[in-house]
Amino acid sequence: MSRIYLLRHGETEWSASGRHTSDSDIPLTPRGEDEARALGALARNWRCAIVLTSPLQRARRTCELAGFGDLAEVDPDLVEYRYGAYEGRTTAEIREQHPGWNVFRDGCPGGESVREVTERADRVVARLRGATCDVLIFSHAHFLRCLAVRWLGLDLSAGAMLLLSTASVSILGYDHGPEEPAILRWNDVSLRDAAMG
């Protein structure tokens, strides 16, 4: 059975400061580029893999620096949750006006609704279920959290309980068979941390 590797992009100025970043095409910082190169250790053990990336430069560049750029297919469904009016703002700033706001439950005004992101994640899950070999996905924190909970068949609100660091590796797969989707590893930053010394 195939495994699905979820790879969050490396650090950007906005991810380092906690600012919500969807369509703003923010580049990686020098540290983020180093983090991305660290993910290249994954390339050493692959026999068969499909590589998919978000079209946004922070994910594409992470994919390239990790050594998978020549294999990658851009998939528009892998973009980050679209934050609309909340683009560039931190959660603390948003909650000053909207106490208790949670992107996985409330969506974003002028951006995507929970229903829209659920439908997008479900399209990706349907594609992944048909994979005959491992799949690497280079994408973004909130969308990857959405993808993981939809892989499990859970409501999007469960994504609030999963955190993802930059240049982290998470693995989706199965327990005993395709009827039992599972998270095999979550938010592993050991490659990144080993490379960063």
C-alpha positions as a LaTeX table, in Angstrom:
\begin{tabular}{lrrr}
\hline
Residue & $x$ (\AA) & $y$ (\AA) & $z$ (\AA) \\
\hline
Met1 & 0.00 & 0.00 & 0.00 \\
Ser2 & 1.24 & 3.46 & $-0.83$ \\
Arg3 & 2.31 & 6.04 & 1.71 \\
Ile4 & 1.57 & 9.73 & 1.42 \\
Tyr5 & 4.38 & 12.03 & 2.57 \\
Leu6 & 3.19 & 15.50 & 3.55 \\
Leu7 & 6.03 & 18.02 & 3.38 \\
Arg8 & 5.45 & 21.52 & 4.64 \\
His9 & 7.49 & 24.25 & 2.94 \\
Gly10 & 10.48 & 25.86 & 4.62 \\
Glu11 & 10.40 & 29.03 & 6.67 \\
Thr12 & 9.24 & 32.37 & 5.22 \\
Glu13 & 9.23 & 35.75 & 6.94 \\
Trp14 & 5.49 & 35.44 & 7.43 \\
Ser15 & 5.55 & 31.88 & 8.77 \\
Ala16 & 8.26 & 32.91 & 11.24 \\
Ser17 & 6.06 & 35.74 & 12.53 \\
Gly18 & 2.80 & 33.74 & 12.52 \\
Arg19 & 1.15 & 35.75 & 9.76 \\
His20 & $-1.46$ & 33.88 & 7.70 \\
Thr21 & $-0.12$ & 33.41 & 4.18 \\
Ser22 & $-2.18$ & 32.07 & 1.33 \\
Asp23 & $-2.05$ & 33.80 & $-2.05$ \\
Ser24 & 0.73 & 36.22 & $-1.04$ \\
Asp25 & 3.66 & 34.56 & $-2.78$ \\
Ile26 & 6.25 & 35.00 & $-0.04$ \\
Pro27 & 9.72 & 33.49 & $-0.73$ \\
Leu28 & 11.67 & 31.27 & 1.61 \\
Thr29 & 14.11 & 32.90 & 3.99 \\
Pro30 & 17.76 & 31.72 & 3.86 \\
Arg31 & 16.92 & 29.49 & 6.85 \\
Gly32 & 13.88 & 28.18 & 4.96 \\
Glu33 & 16.11 & 27.28 & 2.01 \\
Asp34 & 18.42 & 25.35 & 4.33 \\
Glu35 & 15.40 & 23.58 & 5.83 \\
Ala36 & 14.22 & 22.64 & 2.33 \\
Arg37 & 17.62 & 21.19 & 1.42 \\
Ala38 & 17.45 & 19.03 & 4.54 \\
Leu39 & 14.36 & 17.31 & 3.13 \\
Gly40 & 16.58 & 16.03 & 0.32 \\
Ala41 & 17.60 & 13.18 & 2.62 \\
Leu42 & 14.26 & 11.61 & 1.68 \\
Ala43 & 15.45 & 11.20 & $-1.91$ \\
Arg44 & 18.07 & 8.61 & $-0.98$ \\
Asn45 & 15.64 & 5.76 & $-0.37$ \\
Trp46 & 13.01 & 6.18 & $-3.10$ \\
Arg47 & 12.22 & 3.63 & $-5.76$ \\
Cys48 & 8.84 & 4.88 & $-6.93$ \\
Ala49 & 7.21 & 8.17 & $-6.11$ \\
Ile50 & 4.71 & 10.64 & $-7.47$ \\
Val51 & 5.64 & 14.20 & $-6.52$ \\
Leu52 & 2.97 & 16.89 & $-6.27$ \\
Thr53 & 3.45 & 20.52 & $-5.30$ \\
Ser54 & 1.41 & 23.61 & $-4.65$ \\
Pro55 & 1.93 & 26.27 & $-7.33$ \\
Leu56 & 3.03 & 28.83 & $-4.71$ \\
Gln57 & 6.75 & 29.57 & $-4.76$ \\
Arg58 & 7.46 & 28.66 & $-1.14$ \\
Ala59 & 6.26 & 25.09 & $-1.76$ \\
Arg60 & 7.73 & 24.81 & $-5.28$ \\
Arg61 & 11.10 & 26.10 & $-4.09$ \\
Thr62 & 11.10 & 23.68 & $-1.15$ \\
Cys63 & 10.41 & 20.86 & $-3.61$ \\
Glu64 & 13.26 & 21.99 & $-5.88$ \\
Leu65 & 15.80 & 22.41 & $-3.08$ \\
Ala66 & 14.88 & 18.99 & $-1.69$ \\
Gly67 & 15.81 & 17.52 & $-5.07$ \\
Phe68 & 12.37 & 16.65 & $-6.41$ \\
Gly69 & 11.77 & 19.61 & $-8.73$ \\
Asp70 & 12.28 & 17.66 & $-11.98$ \\
Leu71 & 9.70 & 15.07 & $-10.91$ \\
Ala72 & 7.08 & 17.48 & $-9.60$ \\
Glu73 & 3.61 & 18.07 & $-10.97$ \\
Val74 & 1.95 & 21.31 & $-9.92$ \\
Asp75 & $-1.52$ & 20.73 & $-8.46$ \\
Pro76 & $-3.61$ & 23.88 & $-7.86$ \\
Asp77 & $-5.65$ & 22.02 & $-5.22$ \\
Leu78 & $-2.58$ & 22.02 & $-2.94$ \\
Val79 & $-2.55$ & 25.80 & $-2.35$ \\
Glu80 & $-2.94$ & 27.09 & 1.18 \\
Tyr81 & $-6.31$ & 27.81 & 2.77 \\
Arg82 & $-7.33$ & 31.15 & 1.23 \\
Tyr83 & $-7.53$ & 33.65 & 4.08 \\
Gly84 & $-9.23$ & 36.54 & 2.29 \\
Ala85 & $-9.54$ & 39.49 & 4.70 \\
Tyr86 & $-7.26$ & 37.68 & 7.16 \\
Glu87 & $-4.31$ & 37.47 & 4.78 \\
Gly88 & $-1.13$ & 38.75 & 6.45 \\
Arg89 & $-2.70$ & 38.87 & 9.92 \\
Thr90 & $-1.84$ & 36.77 & 12.96 \\
Thr91 & $-4.39$ & 34.71 & 14.87 \\
Ala92 & $-4.01$ & 37.05 & 17.86 \\
Glu93 & $-4.84$ & 40.06 & 15.66 \\
Ile94 & $-7.88$ & 38.32 & 14.19 \\
Arg95 & $-9.16$ & 37.28 & 17.63 \\
Glu96 & $-9.04$ & 40.87 & 18.84 \\
Gln97 & $-12.01$ & 41.49 & 16.54 \\
His98 & $-13.41$ & 37.94 & 16.44 \\
Pro99 & $-12.79$ & 36.21 & 19.80 \\
Gly100 & $-12.43$ & 32.45 & 19.53 \\
Trp101 & $-12.00$ & 32.46 & 15.75 \\
Asn102 & $-10.71$ & 29.18 & 14.35 \\
Val103 & $-9.95$ & 28.75 & 10.64 \\
Phe104 & $-10.94$ & 25.07 & 10.67 \\
Arg105 & $-14.38$ & 25.88 & 12.08 \\
Asp106 & $-15.10$ & 29.42 & 10.87 \\
Gly107 & $-13.36$ & 29.85 & 7.52 \\
Cys108 & $-12.31$ & 33.32 & 6.35 \\
Pro109 & $-14.37$ & 36.31 & 5.18 \\
Gly110 & $-13.56$ & 37.01 & 1.56 \\
Gly111 & $-11.56$ & 33.78 & 1.46 \\
Glu112 & $-12.51$ & 30.12 & 1.55 \\
Ser113 & $-15.29$ & 28.59 & 3.58 \\
Val114 & $-14.90$ & 25.37 & 5.52 \\
Arg115 & $-17.09$ & 23.65 & 2.92 \\
Glu116 & $-14.89$ & 24.84 & 0.03 \\
Val117 & $-11.66$ & 23.68 & 1.67 \\
Thr118 & $-13.26$ & 20.35 & 2.60 \\
Glu119 & $-14.27$ & 19.80 & $-1.04$ \\
Arg120 & $-10.77$ & 20.68 & $-2.23$ \\
Ala121 & $-9.12$ & 18.35 & 0.29 \\
Asp122 & $-11.55$ & 15.58 & $-0.67$ \\
Arg123 & $-10.53$ & 15.90 & $-4.33$ \\
Val124 & $-6.90$ & 15.39 & $-3.32$ \\
Val125 & $-7.77$ & 12.44 & $-1.07$ \\
Ala126 & $-9.69$ & 10.78 & $-3.93$ \\
Arg127 & $-6.62$ & 11.14 & $-6.13$ \\
Leu128 & $-4.31$ & 9.75 & $-3.43$ \\
Arg129 & $-6.48$ & 6.70 & $-2.78$ \\
Gly130 & $-5.76$ & 5.58 & $-6.34$ \\
Ala131 & $-1.97$ & 5.90 & $-6.02$ \\
Thr132 & 0.01 & 2.75 & $-6.79$ \\
Cys133 & 3.25 & 4.05 & $-5.29$ \\
Asp134 & 4.34 & 6.55 & $-2.66$ \\
Val135 & 3.31 & 10.18 & $-3.07$ \\
Leu136 & 5.22 & 13.26 & $-1.89$ \\
Ile137 & 3.15 & 16.40 & $-1.41$ \\
Phe138 & 4.80 & 19.81 & $-0.94$ \\
Ser139 & 2.23 & 22.19 & 0.46 \\
His140 & 1.23 & 24.43 & 3.38 \\
Ala141 & 0.46 & 24.05 & 7.08 \\
His142 & $-3.29$ & 24.63 & 7.24 \\
Phe143 & $-4.07$ & 22.82 & 4.01 \\
Leu144 & $-1.95$ & 19.80 & 4.97 \\
Arg145 & $-3.78$ & 19.65 & 8.31 \\
Cys146 & $-7.09$ & 19.72 & 6.39 \\
Leu147 & $-5.85$ & 16.99 & 4.07 \\
Ala148 & $-4.83$ & 14.75 & 6.98 \\
Val149 & $-8.18$ & 14.93 & 8.76 \\
Arg150 & $-10.09$ & 14.33 & 5.52 \\
Trp151 & $-7.81$ & 11.32 & 4.83 \\
Leu152 & $-9.12$ & 9.96 & 8.13 \\
Gly153 & $-12.72$ & 10.88 & 7.27 \\
Leu154 & $-12.94$ & 13.44 & 10.07 \\
Asp155 & $-14.58$ & 16.84 & 10.08 \\
Leu156 & $-12.28$ & 19.72 & 9.14 \\
Ser157 & $-12.51$ & 21.10 & 12.70 \\
Ala158 & $-10.22$ & 18.24 & 13.83 \\
Gly159 & $-7.40$ & 19.98 & 11.96 \\
Ala160 & $-7.11$ & 22.42 & 14.86 \\
Met161 & $-5.57$ & 19.61 & 16.92 \\
Leu162 & $-2.69$ & 18.94 & 14.50 \\
Leu163 & 0.25 & 21.33 & 14.40 \\
Leu164 & 2.87 & 21.48 & 11.65 \\
Ser165 & 6.33 & 23.03 & 11.77 \\
Thr166 & 8.15 & 24.32 & 8.71 \\
Ala167 & 10.01 & 21.66 & 6.70 \\
Ser168 & 8.27 & 18.91 & 8.63 \\
Val169 & 7.51 & 15.41 & 7.36 \\
Ser170 & 4.22 & 13.66 & 8.07 \\
Ile171 & 3.09 & 10.34 & 6.64 \\
Leu172 & $-0.41$ & 9.12 & 5.87 \\
Gly173 & $-1.10$ & 5.48 & 5.13 \\
Tyr174 & $-3.19$ & 2.57 & 6.32 \\
Asp175 & $-3.32$ & 0.26 & 9.29 \\
His176 & $-4.51$ & $-3.15$ & 8.07 \\
Gly177 & $-5.87$ & $-2.14$ & 4.68 \\
Pro178 & $-7.52$ & 0.58 & 2.62 \\
Glu179 & $-10.55$ & 0.58 & 4.91 \\
Glu180 & $-8.37$ & 1.78 & 7.79 \\
Pro181 & $-6.65$ & 5.06 & 6.86 \\
Ala182 & $-4.15$ & 6.19 & 9.47 \\
Ile183 & $-1.54$ & 8.79 & 10.35 \\
Leu184 & 1.77 & 6.91 & 10.47 \\
Arg185 & 3.95 & 9.89 & 11.48 \\
Trp186 & 3.20 & 13.51 & 12.29 \\
Asn187 & 5.26 & 16.72 & 12.33 \\
Asp188 & 8.65 & 15.00 & 12.22 \\
Val189 & 11.36 & 17.65 & 12.07 \\
Ser190 & 14.32 & 15.32 & 12.61 \\
Leu191 & 15.71 & 15.78 & 9.06 \\
Arg192 & 15.41 & 19.54 & 9.35 \\
Asp193 & 16.94 & 19.67 & 12.83 \\
Ala194 & 19.81 & 17.34 & 11.93 \\
Ala195 & 20.74 & 19.52 & 8.96 \\
Met196 & 20.40 & 22.76 & 10.91 \\
Gly197 & 22.79 & 21.45 & 13.57 \\
\hline
\end{tabular}
